[in-house]
């Protein structure tokens, strides 16, 4: 049995349908998921640009490299490990803030 057995029918004009389909496509969601988000009080955001995805990937790589440096520094004792770990945490926090700003739907 389906989790959502209730169906809703809606009539749209051609312009409304074009606008709806455009917004759904930009969000990357299905029509059903888009409507459910709206019903739950959220306006879905558009998918991030390729530039954003490339930047996030680069930031993740930098954070990983910093973590590796901190691990080696901890093993050898040559670097101030706490300082590098804090820097690594700052990078991951920045990534999380960027992802939240770009990906999380807005409550209306």
C-alpha positions as CSV (number, residue, x, y, z in Angstrom):
1,X,0.0,0.0,0.0
2,X,1.2,3.5,-0.8
3,X,2.4,5.8,2.0
4,X,0.4,8.6,0.3
5,X,-2.8,7.2,-1.1
6,X,-4.6,10.5,-1.5
7,X,-4.6,12.2,-4.9
8,X,-5.2,15.9,-5.7
9,X,-6.3,17.2,-9.1
10,X,-5.6,20.7,-10.2
11,X,-6.4,22.7,-13.3
12,X,-3.7,25.2,-14.5
13,X,-3.6,27.6,-17.4
14,X,-0.8,27.1,-20.0
15,X,1.2,29.9,-18.4
16,X,0.8,28.5,-14.9
17,X,1.8,25.1,-16.1
18,X,4.9,26.5,-17.8
19,X,5.9,28.5,-14.8
20,X,5.3,25.5,-12.5
21,X,7.3,23.1,-14.7
22,X,10.1,25.7,-14.9
23,X,10.3,26.1,-11.1
24,X,10.2,22.3,-10.6
25,X,13.0,21.8,-13.1
26,X,15.2,24.5,-11.5
27,X,14.7,22.9,-8.0
28,X,15.7,19.4,-9.2
29,X,12.7,17.9,-7.3
30,X,9.8,15.9,-8.7
31,X,6.5,17.7,-9.1
32,X,5.1,15.8,-6.1
33,X,8.1,16.7,-3.8
34,X,7.9,20.3,-4.9
35,X,4.2,20.5,-4.0
36,X,4.8,18.7,-0.7
37,X,7.5,21.3,0.2
38,X,5.1,24.1,-0.5
39,X,2.4,22.5,1.6
40,X,4.8,22.1,4.4
41,X,5.6,25.8,4.3
42,X,8.9,25.7,2.4
43,X,9.9,27.3,-0.9
44,X,12.3,25.0,-2.7
45,X,15.5,26.7,-3.9
46,X,17.1,26.3,-7.3
47,X,19.8,23.7,-7.7
48,X,23.2,25.3,-7.2
49,X,25.3,26.2,-10.2
50,X,28.2,24.2,-11.4
51,X,30.6,26.9,-10.0
52,X,29.2,26.3,-6.5
53,X,29.6,22.5,-6.8
54,X,33.2,23.0,-8.0
55,X,33.9,25.4,-5.2
56,X,32.4,23.1,-2.6
57,X,34.5,20.2,-3.9
58,X,37.6,22.2,-3.7
59,X,36.9,23.3,-0.2
60,X,36.3,19.7,0.8
61,X,39.7,18.8,-0.7
62,X,41.4,21.6,1.2
63,X,39.8,20.5,4.4
64,X,40.9,17.0,3.8
65,X,44.5,18.1,3.2
66,X,44.5,20.2,6.3
67,X,43.3,17.1,8.3
68,X,46.1,15.0,6.8
69,X,48.6,17.7,7.8
70,X,47.2,17.8,11.3
71,X,47.4,14.0,11.6
72,X,51.0,14.0,10.5
73,X,51.8,16.9,12.7
74,X,50.3,15.0,15.6
75,X,52.3,11.9,14.9
76,X,55.6,13.8,14.5
77,X,55.0,16.7,16.9
78,X,56.4,19.3,14.6
79,X,53.3,21.4,14.2
80,X,50.8,23.0,16.5
81,X,48.1,20.4,16.0
82,X,45.3,22.3,17.8
83,X,45.8,25.3,15.5
84,X,45.6,23.1,12.4
85,X,42.6,21.2,13.7
86,X,40.8,24.5,14.4
87,X,41.6,25.7,10.9
88,X,40.2,22.5,9.5
89,X,37.0,22.8,11.5
90,X,36.7,26.4,10.3
91,X,36.8,25.2,6.7
92,X,34.2,22.5,7.2
93,X,32.0,25.1,9.1
94,X,32.3,27.4,6.1
95,X,31.3,24.6,3.8
96,X,28.3,23.8,5.9
97,X,27.2,27.4,6.0
98,X,27.5,27.7,2.2
99,X,25.5,24.5,1.7
100,X,22.8,25.6,4.1
101,X,22.5,29.0,2.4
102,X,22.3,27.5,-1.1
103,X,20.5,24.2,-0.6
104,X,18.1,24.5,2.3
105,X,14.6,25.5,1.4
106,X,13.3,28.8,2.8
107,X,10.4,28.8,5.2
108,X,7.6,31.2,4.1
